[in-house]
Amino acid sequence: MAVAAEKKHLYPCPGCGATLEFGVGTRDLACPYCGRSERIPETEDQVDENSFEAYLETEKKPKEKLGASEVRCGGCGATVETSDALARPCPFCGAGLVAMEAAADLVAPEAVLPFRIDRSGALAAFAKWIASRWFAPSDLKKLSAREGIRGIYVPHWTFDTFTRTFYTGERGEHYYVTESYTVTVNGRSERRTRQVRRTRWYPASGRVERFFDDVLVPAVTSLPQDDLEKLDPWDLERLEAFRPEFLAGYDAARYDVDPKAGFSGAKEKMRPVIEGDCRDDIGGDEQRLHSVKTAYSAITFKQVLLPVWSAGYRYRNRTWRVFVNARTGEVIGERPWSVVKIVAAVLVVAAIVAGVVFAIADLDRPDSVIREFLERIGIGG
């Protein structure tokens, strides 16, 4: 378990005294004013796994402070560690941030996935995403150029575990029987036959085993869980051992899902995989599962910080949130809908359908019908 003394992670520029920031796509701290850069030292530190059993025995481990101060959003409830929080709004929803007393006894992060897409790249992805929303209000597209976007590290848990599962169920095997039936053809009844599939069921039971590696679970509840899941995939094979330099110039959300609750979420992600293994073991053409009992052993976990660009913008008195995966450029978020555009699209589709039905219904005059239909939708001359 990582342990470090609490300190402010601010790095002054040796050239001009400004605060250095992590250089996206590099291993440098760069000055945004004079351009000077300082190399982040290479380290032999490995990304360690923590014993889940040991955690349950103590449930409290020393915390690694990620920033200079800790604040809480009055809008979405997110807790953020940052060096300049009081100078700007929440990176998630745009509401005001309120200073709070720093919490203690939290699990320290073991690994970080550094930013690979910079601010301009995130803004371009955001603008492209808004422009591609067909049914978004037209004036929303102007918003992407005006609204700010901020980089933040979002905490997640990863879990490794060996599973042994005992199941009971049934194996279904298909067979076919010949069935007779009657149809009416030209007013006369005819007897015909067809093959009908049936299933024989046999009891089944057994044991399956699997090792799960890096089952990823979001460690915050203040952000939409579905959105965080949709930001997958993450290239976790490129995780770096945690160093505070990677956070220079960025915020880091504090987790509010503890490892115990996180493992419950990991179990839910593992469950369909385990059930699939049970069905494969049963075999046959169909399977039924009656009981599935899984034992988890050799459980380890770690906290990882994943990079996200977050934009919280207000449109017509409501806050909308958009997230950009700062490794892949994937954009996930909310947007308003234009009722006018939706109604217009429905009317166009209805007109096309009506025209096709009209054309099919009047096949005696196909040339004139098609010509009239094309003129109605603005294609004919």
N, C-alpha and C positions, 0 to 999 in steps of 0.2 A: 504494500500500500504506500503510495507516494506521500511523503510528509515534507513540508517546507515551512520556514518561518514566514509570517505575514510581512509583506513589504509592498511598496508601490512599484509597479512595473512600468516606469517611465524612463525613456532612453534619450538623453539630450544629445543633440548633434554637436560633434567636436568642432564643426566649422562655424555655425551661426547660433548655436544654442537652442534652436527649435527642437520639438519633439520628433524623434525618428519614428517611422512607421514601417511595418513589414511590407517588403516589396513583393507584390503578387507575382507568382511564377518564378521567384528567385529564392535564394536562401540568404537574403540581405535585409538589413534595416536601412531604409532610404529616407533622406530628408526631403519633404515636399517643397522646400523653399530654395535651398542652395544646391540640391541634387547630390550631395555627398552620400555615400553608402558605407555601411559597416557590415562585414560578413558575420553571420550567425555561426558561432563555433560548431564544428562537427563534434558529435558526441558518440560514445560507444554505448550509451544507455539503451536498453531494450524496452520494448513495450511490454510491461508486466501484466500478468493476470492476477486478480485478487481471489483468495479463497472465499467462496460464498458461506461456507460453514463457519469460518472464522469471523466473518462479518456478522452473522446472526448471533454469535456469542457476545459480541461487543456492541453492534449496531451503531457505534460512533467511532469515527476515525478523524484525525486532524484534517483540517481543510487547507487547501492551497488557495490563497487569495489570488484572483485573476486580474484585478484592477485596483484603482485607487479608492473607489467608493462603491457603495451598493445602494441601489435605488429600486423603488417599486412603482409600476405604472398604475395610475388611478383608473385607467380605462379597461385594459385586458387583464391586469393582475400580474403581468410578467415581472420577474425579479431580474435585474440586469446589473452586472459589474462593469464599471466603465471609469475612465479617467476624466470625462467631461460631461457627465450625465445631466447636470443641472442647466447646461447651456442649450439644450435642445429637447425635442419631444421623444416619446417612446419609439424605438425602431420598428415595432410591430404594428402599432395601431395609430400612432400620431398623437395620443393623449399626453397630458403632462406627467412628468416623473417626480416622485417625492422621495427625498433622502430618508434612509432608514438605518437603523443600527445593524451592522454586519452580523450575519449569523455565524455560528461556530459549529465545529464538530460535524462537518460534512465530508463526504468522500472526495478525495482529490482526483482530478483528471489524470489518466495515465497516458493518453495519446491525443494527438491533434491531427486533423487533415487540413493542411494549409490552403489558403485561397489560391485558386489557379486562374479565375476570371476576375478581371479588375472592374472598377466602377463603370468605366465607359462601355465595357463589354456587357455588363449587367443592364445598363440603361438601354443599350441597343436591343438586347433580348426582351426587355420589358416593353419597349416601343413596338417591336415586331409582334409581340403577343397581343397588345391592345389593338393594333391595326388589323389583326386577323380575326378579331371577334366580330362576326358579321352583324349580329343583332345588338351590339353595344351602341349607346347613343353617340351620335357623330361628334359632339363636343368633348367626349371622353378622350378621343385620340389626341387632343391638344394637351391633355393632362400629363402625358408621359414625358414631355419635354420640360415641364415646369416643376413637377414634384421631385422631392429628394429621394434618395435610396441609400440605405446604410448597411454596412457589413456587420454581421454578428455571428458568433459561434453558438450553435445550438447543441446542448448536451444530449447524448444518447448513452444507453447501456448496451454492451455486447455481452452475450452469455455463451459459454462453452459447457457442454454437458454430455455425458454418456447416458443413454436411455435404454432400459430393458422393459419391454411391454408384453404382458400376457393378455390374450384376447379369447373370446368365445364368439361364435357366429355360425353362419351357414354358407355352404357353397352351392350355387345354383348351376345346373347343367341343362342346356337347352336340348329339346327333342321336338320332332314334328309329327303331327297326326293329320290324316286326311279327313276333311270335313265336307259334307254335302250341303248345298244351299240352292234355293230356287230364285230365278230371275224371270222377269217378263220381257219378252222380245216380240215386237210387232203384235202385241195382244195375246201372245201365247206364252205359257209357263214352260221354262226349261230348267232341268236339273243339272247343276254343275258341281265340281269339286275344287277344293283349294287346300293348300298346305297351311296349317296353323301351328305357330310355335308355342310350345308349353315348356315349363321349367320344373325339373325335379330338384328338391332341396335336400342337402345332406348336412349333418352337424359337423362343425369344424372348430378347432381350437389350436392354439400354438403360442409361440414366443418369437418376437422380432427384436432386434437390437440396432441402434444407430448412434453415431456420434455427431452432435451438432456443433458447428464452429461459427462463432461470431453471429449469433442470432441478435439482430439489431432492434432495439426498442427505444422510442423517444422518451426522454426523461423530463419533459415539461408538459403541463396540462393547459398552459395559457395560450398555446398555439393549436390550431385545428389539427387533430391527429391524422385525419385523412390526408390533409395537404402534406404533412411531413412524410407520411408513408409514400405518397406519390412522387416525392423528390428522389426516391431510389431510381437507379442503383448508385451506390457510393463505392469508390475504389478503395476499400478498406485495406487492401494489400499494400497501399502506399502511406499508411498511417506513420506518423513520426512520434517518437517518444516526446512527451509533453515538455515544452520549453516556453516560458512566458514571452520570449521574444516574438513568437509566432502571433501573439495577440496584440502586439503593439499597433495602435491605431484603430483597433476594432473593439466592439463590445463582446461580452460573453454572458449568455443567459445562465442563471443559476437553476439547477434542477430542483423540481418539486415532486418528482416521483422517485421514491427511495429504491434501493436495489431490491428490497423484498417485493415491493409492488411491481417493479420492473420485471422480476422473474415470473410473476404471474402473467404479465403480458407476453413474455417469451414463450411460456407454456401454450398460450393460445395460438401463437404463430407456429409452434411445433406440432400442435395437435393434428391438423389435416395431413401433415407429412407422415406422421406415425400411423394414422388411420389408413393412408394409402399403402404403407408398408404391410399393414395387416391384410388388406384386401389382396395385395399381390401374393402374400403368403398363402391365403386361402385358395386362390386360383379359381378355376372354373369360368363360366360365362357371366355370372352375377355373384355378388357377395352381400351378405347381411352381417352387420356387426351388432352383437348384443351387449358385450361388455369389453371395455378397453381399460386396463389398469397399468399405468406406467410408473416405474421407479427411476428417479434421477440421481446420478452419482457423479463424483469428481466435478462438481459445479464450480466454475470460475467466472469472474466477471471483471469488467473494467469500464470506466467512464471515458468516452471519447467525445471530442468537440468537433462538430462538423460545420463547414462554412456555408453561410446562407446570406444572400443579399435580400433585404426586406424593404418593401415600400408600403407604407400605410397612407392612403390618400382619402380625402373627404370629397364626396360627390353627392350633392343634394341632401345635405344634413345627415349623411351616413358614412361611416368609415369602412373602406374596402381594403383588403390586404392582399398583397402579392409577394411570392417568394421565388427566388432564383437560386437553383443549385449552383454554387460558386465553383464547382468542379466540372459540370457538364453543360451548364447553361439552360437546363430544363426549367420552365416557368410554370408555376402552379398558383392559382389564386381565384379571387372573387371578382365579379364585375357586375354592374347594373345591366338591365335589359331595356331595350327600346321598344315600347308597346307599339309605336307607330310603324317601326320596321317589321315587327312580327306580323301585325295586321296586314301590312302591304304584301308580305311574302305569302300569307295565307290566301289573300285575294288573287294573287298571280297564279298560285297552284290551282286554286278552284277554277280559274278561267281556263287554264290549260286542260284540266280534267274534263270540264264541260265541253270544251272544243273537241277533244278526242271522242267523247261519248257521242256528240252530235255527228261527227264524221262517220263513226262506225254505224250509227243508226240510219244513215241516209246513203247507203252504198249504191243506190241507183244512179246517183250523180256524183261520182267520186272526184272528178276534176274540179268541178265548181265548188264542191264542199271543201276540198283541201285548200283551194285558192282563197276562199272566204275565211277559213280558219287561220291561214297564215297572215292575212291582212289584219285580222282581229288582234293577233299578238304582235303585230308590228314587223313581221318578216317579209310579207308579200309586198309587191309594188303595184 
